[in-house]
Amino acid sequence: MLKFGKKRSFRPLIIILVLGLFLGLAFNDIFSPSIGFIFGVSFFLLVFLGYYWRTSAILFNYWEVDDKSIRYKDMSLNNCLLMMTIPSLIELKSFSKDSIESITIHGNLENVKSAPFALLYNGALGIFSGSVAMAQNQASLAVTLKNGQKINLDFSRDLIYNKKETLEKLDKLFDSLDSNVKIYNRSNSHSPKLSY
């Protein structure tokens, strides 16, 4: 089985809760209990809804491939919010490999950019470093099914952390498809073969 992306966990929620509680208690000691409560809740909502809700579709985009089907998480904004609070409620959707009409590879797979060196990575900015690198290296498969449905399977995270292994896994996926499936590679149109 081939696996791409990262499964959602409670880790971001726990980190934000702890930071919000810590900041709320600090402001409670400095100012007053009501100011501390308001600041702690505001920080939690700002990071939880302002950052993780919008980026979780990229940070936690998980999909897997077996012999006959591809299973993926539906990453619409409503599902992202539910997945951030109770990850086990969102089950994987699936479609058969036989139902694929075409796949278009999006992204520049030749030159994978790392995060900018000018950005200092301390404890606070380290949380955002993965997002910065993924924003620079958007890569996905746009799958079109025979019934006209379009599904986007993101593999940006895998490409950043292990480019060679990711390209090899994509080649295995393409080799396992029916020969009638059209594969379009926007960054290397002469061949769908990706790995070296």
Secondary structure, DSSP 8 states (H G I E B T S, - for coil): -EEES----SHHHHHHHHHHHHHHHHHHHHT-HHHHHHHHHHHHHHHIIIIIHHHHHHHT--EEE-SSEEEE----HHHHHHHHH-GGGS--EEEEGGGEEEEEEES-SSS-----TTS---TTTHHHHHHHHHHHS--EEEEEETTS-EEEEE-HHHHHH-HHHHHHHHHHHHHTS-TT-EEEETT-TT------
